[in-house]
């Protein structure tokens, strides 16, 4: 029997586990899916916006995989410097596949970035998604900066669109979702009336998808405005026919808003302003808190990028969210390419000093970088699993130290099994019922752990 640990229960981890048990090359594979959190599904639970119910429904597909009798969910187990080391995992499993994503935000690298009121978009997403680390990191305690009048979101990808939409959406529209009660109350009391989403390039180069973009114009209590002076700088704006299909549709949506003048919902409570060809150069403070963002006007450089023009403008903001991409985080005991933010690998095999490391593999963003959509993780996982299976005969010959779960408990871990996760689901449903809502997420470590152990014998 080949015992495999998959570290991470997001899509890449679950697709890896699925590929391992569905293949017919190596019989008798057993997979433990380890996660630092007591809850599965990774960014599908903690990264998808609460009002994106269709995408969140992917949890049901992931659930079906994790309920396979050949796969065990092992939650609340940290791997790395403060938990199980990669060396120890290799004593417990024939092979380990790391699917730990890319959890670190890219920084702007400009003066004033650390002023109060300046946050990464991930901090904001974690807060309204009830990630238990949001409380530890202090973001929730700040009131999420929603006492601001004006917010600036830096970036023009789907994460930027998500946080812009949540800032501009009315709390009553979020009440039927699983957004935690504290976040819902804060959003209901929000004073934000203007949200600026700003990119350094034009709408023809923006990374958001058209569906996400159109949702901004469909908000019932917000209006979208576009600055015609920004659009005039984009050579593809007048004739987008040469652009890839998604970019062309994005330009067409923006053109429609520009033609509407004030945009949709002229009498709406909140305004959304899309700005292009502006590069942040400094966050300006007042009394230790961000008060504005200074931007340099950019222009196309003729080679697909932009260059500065030496002209500047300032946008008032008491809340700044940066959404300019992600990088992987080094995992103690594994090699790491800091420049790429990935673990060096060849077809998923971890490389140590340029040579494959027996029994160690990667899949997902930590393998290829933060690219693609959720579905991209499936072929990525299959490639890694193919490499692992070709090594299986050699891997299975290595003796193991004993039962992994017994070893984990011996090291002081209290793993949350699938039954514990089902108890968390029950507790969240009960919480929502008590609040007159549907299911509501538990936002803190203590609450999640207590709920997970409610059904544990002897707890």
N, C-alpha and C positions, 0 to 999 in steps of 0.2 A: 504493500500500500504506500502510495506517495502522499505525504502530508505537506500541504502548502499553506503558508500564511499570506494573506492579502492585507496590506496595511492601508486602510482607507475604505469607507463604505459609500463613497459617492459613485456616480455613474461609471468612472473608469475602473474602480475597484469591483463593483458588482458585475460589470461586463467581463472583467478578467475571471472572476469566480465562475460565471456562467460558461465561459469558453472552456474552462478547465474541466467542469463536470459533464459537459455535453459532448466532448470529443471522444473518439473511440480508439485512439492510438494507444493510450496508457490506461488500462482499467484500474478501478479502485482508488481514484483520487479523492481525497478528503480535503476540504478547504475551510480554514478559519478566517473570517473577515474581521480584522481588528480595527477598532476606531477609538480615537481619543475621547470622543463624546459618547454618552450613553444612548444616543439616538443615531439611527442610520440615515443614509441618503445624501450626506454631504451638502453640496451647494443646492441640490434640488429642494432640500428643507430649509437651508439657511442662506441661500443666495437668490432664489427666484422670488420676485415680488409677490406679496400676498394677494394682489388683485389679478395675478396671472394664473387663474385656476387651471387652464388647459395644460400649461407646462408643468404645474405642480402635480397634475394627475399622473405624471410619469412615475411618481412614487409607487403606484400600484404595480407597474411593470417591474420595478426594482424589488418590490416586496415579494412578488412571485418567485424571483430568483432566490432571495434570502430564505424563503420557506422550504427550499429544496432540502431533503434529509441529508444530502451529502455536504451541505454548507452550514456552518455555524456562525452566527453573529456573536462577536465578543466585544462589547462596548466598555467604555470607561477604562481603557488601557492605553497608556501613553507609551510611545516608542521614541527613543532618543535619549538626550542627556539626563532627563528627569524620570525616565522609565526604563523599559526594556531596551537594551542596546542591540544593534544589528548583529553583533557577535553572539549574544545570548539567544537571539531568535534562531540563528543557524544551528544552535545546539538543540532546539526544540522542533524545528521543521526541516524537511529536506530542501525546501526552496521558499524564498520570501519575495513577494512582489510588492514594491512600494508604489502606492497610488495616492500620494499625499497632496497633490494639487500644487497651486501657487498662491499662497495665502498672504503674501506681502505686497502692499501697494507700492507702485513707483512714486517717488517724490518729485516735486516740481524743481527742487534745487534752486529756489529763489529766496531772497531775504524776506523775513516776516512769515515764513511758512509755518512756524511753530507758535504763532500768536493764538491766544484764546479765540475760539470761534472758527479756527481752521482745522478741518478734519479730512481724513480720507473718506471716500465714498463707502468703502468697506465698513468703516465704523458706523456709518449711518444705516447701511443695509443690515448689519448685524443687530443693531438696536431694534429696528422695526420687524426683523425676522426672529427675534427672541433668542439669539445666540447667547449662551450663558457667559461667554467671555465679554460681552458688551458691558455687563455690570462690573466685572473686574477691571476693565480698561477705563472706567470712569466716564464713558460717553453718556450713558443714561443719566448719571448724576448731574450732568451739565444742563439738563433740560433739553438736550439735543440742539441747543442754539435756536429754538423756535420762537424766542422773543425777538428775533431779528425782523426788521422790516423788509430787507432785501437780501437775497441769497445769490451767490454765484457758483455755478457748477462748471468746473473746468474739465472739458472733454466732450467728445461727440460720438461716443459709442453707446451700446445698449445699456451699460450700467449708468452712464450719465443720464440717459433718457428715463431710466427707472427712477432714480432719485429725484429728478425734476418732476416727474409725474406724481410721485408720492407727496412731495412738498406742495404741489398745486391741487391735489385731490382733496375733496371734502372728507372729513372724518366719518360722516354718515355713510359714505360710499364704501368705507373700509370696515364698517361694523360687521357685515356678514362674513368677513374673512377671518383667518386665524391669527391676525396681528395681536400681540399681547396687549392686555388692558392698559398698562402704563403708557405704552407708545400711543395707543388710540386716544387716551385722555390728553396727552401732550399735543398730538396733532389737532385735536379738537380746539385746543386753546392757542394754537399757533397764530403768531402775528405776521407771518411771512405773507407779503402781498405781491412781491415781484421776484421772479426767478429768472436769472440770466444763464443760459447754457452757451458756453463759449468754446470755440475751437480755433486752432492756429491755422487750419487750412479751410478750404471751401466746402460747400455742401456736396460737390461732386466727389470729394475724397473722404467724406465722413464715414465712420465705421458702423453707424447704427443701421438696423434693418428697417425696411419700409413699414412693416406692420407696427413695430414699436413707435416709429416716428408718427404715424397717423393717429396713434392713441392720444398723443398730446392734443391734437385738434378735436378729439372727441370728448374731452373732459367737459362735463356739463356746467362747471362753474369757473372756467378759466378761459382766457383768450390767448391766442398765439400771435406774436408779431415778429416780423423779419425786417431787418434794416436793408433797404435796397442798395445802399452804398456798399455794404459787404458783398452782396450778390454780384454786383457789377465787376468785382475783381476776379471772379471765377470764369476762366475762358470757356468752360463747358456749360455755363449757365444759360447762355442764349441758345445754344444748340447742344443738348445732351445726348444726341443720337449716337455718338461714338463711345459712350461710357458703357461699362458692364451693366447688365439689366438692373441689379439692385441699386447701384449708384444713380442710374438714369431715373428710376422711379422715385428715389429720394429727392432728386432735383425737381422733379415734376410736382411733388408734394409741396416743397418749399416755394416753388413758383406760384402755386395756387394760393398759399398764404400771403405772399407778397402782393398778389393781384387783389386780394381782399382788403388791403389797406390795414385797418385795425385788426383784421383777422376775426376768427370765430369768437362768439360770446363777447361783444363789445362792452356789455354792461356787467361782465363777470367780476367776481370778487378778487380774483387773482390774475396776474398777467405772467405770461411766459415769453421771454424774448430770446430768440435764437440769434447768436452773433458768430461771425466767421472772420477769419484772417486777423485774429488777435492772439498774441502770445503773451502769457503772464511773465512779468519781469520783477514784480515786487508786491507783497501784501503790505498795505499801509495800516498802521495801528493808531489807536487812540485810547489812552488809559490802559494799555496792555492788551487790548482786544482789537481784532481786525475791524477796520472801518471802511476799507476800499481795496480794490485790486487795481494795480497799474499794469496796463497792457501796452505792448508795442504793436503797431499796425504792421502786418506782414503782407507780402504779395507773392504770386507764383514766381518761381525762379526759372521756369521753362524746362525743368528736368524732373517734374513731379513733386518737388518740394516747395518750400517757401523761404524767403529771406526777409530780414528786417528792413524797415523803411526809415527808421529814425523818428517816426511820428508816434506819439503816445496819447493814451486817453485813460481815464480812471472811471471805474464803475463802483458805485457805493455798494457795500456789502458788510453785514454784520455776521454772516455765516458763509463760509467757503467750503465747498466739497470738491476734492480733487478726484477725478475718475480718468486717469491717464494710463491705466494698465497695471499689470501685476508681475511679480517675480516670485520664483520659488524661494523657499527658506532652507538653508542648510540643515541637514539632519545629522546630529552627532554620530560619528562612526561610519558615515557614507561619504564618498568623494563628492565634490560639488564644483560646478563651473559657475563662478560668481558672475562672469560677464553674461552668460546665457540664462542664468537662474535655473539650471537643470542639473540632474545627475548625469555625468558622462556615461554614454551607453552606445551599444551597437545592436540594433534590432531589438532593443529592450534589455539586453544583457548589460549589467553594470560593469563599467570598466574601471579597474584600479591600476594606475600607472600604465594605462594603455592596453591592458590585458583583461579579458573577461574574468569576473570574480565568480567562482563556482557557487551556484545556488542563489545569487542575488539578481533581481530584475526590477524594472520600472515600467510603468504605464501611465498614460494621462499627461497632464501638464508638466509634472516633474520630469517626464521623459522628453517631451517635444517642445515645451514652452506653452504659454497661455494663448493657444490658437484654436480656432475651430469652434463648433457648437457642441451641444451635448452628444449628438449622434456621432461626432468625429471620434469619440472615445471607443466606439465599438471596434472599428478596424485597427485602431491603435492597440487595443487590448489583445485582439486576435494575433497580431504580429508578435507581441511579447510572449503570448502563450505558445505559439509555434516554436519560438526559441527554447522555451522551458521544456516543452515536450521532447524536443530533439536531444536535450541533455538528460532526460529523465532516467535512463538506465544507469548512468553514472551517479546521479543524485540519490537514487533509491538505495544504493549500496551502503550509504553512510548511516551508521547507527545513530539513534536519537537519544536524548537524555531522559525521556519519559513522557508522561501525559502533559501536554502544554498547559491545560487549565489548572492541573494540580500544581505545576511549577509556578504559574502566575499567582495563585493564592499563597504559595509558599514565600513568594517575594513581597507579599503584602497587598497585592491587587485584589479588588473585589469586582470581578468582571460582571457586566450586565449582559445576560443572555437574551435571546429573542423573547422569552417570556417576560423579562423585565421591560423590554421595549413595549410590548403589548399593554403592560400595566401603565406605562407612561401615556400611551394613547387613551386608555380608559380615564386616567386622571385628567387629561386635557379636555376630554369630552364632558366630564363632570364639572370642570371649572367653567367651561363655556355655558353649560346649562344653568349654573348658579348665577351667571351674569346676564342671563336672558339672550345669549348669543349661541352660535354654533361652536364647534371645537375651538378652543383658545390655547395657544402655546404657553407652556411653563417657561419663564425666562431665566431661571437661575439654577446653578449647579445643585444647591441643596434640595430644591424642589424636585428636580429631575431624579436625583439619586433616591430621595425618599419615595417618590412614586414608583421607581423601578423595583424597589425592594418590598413593596406592599404585598406582593404575591409570593415572595421568596420564603420557602419553609424555614422556620426558625428565626425569621427576621424580627 
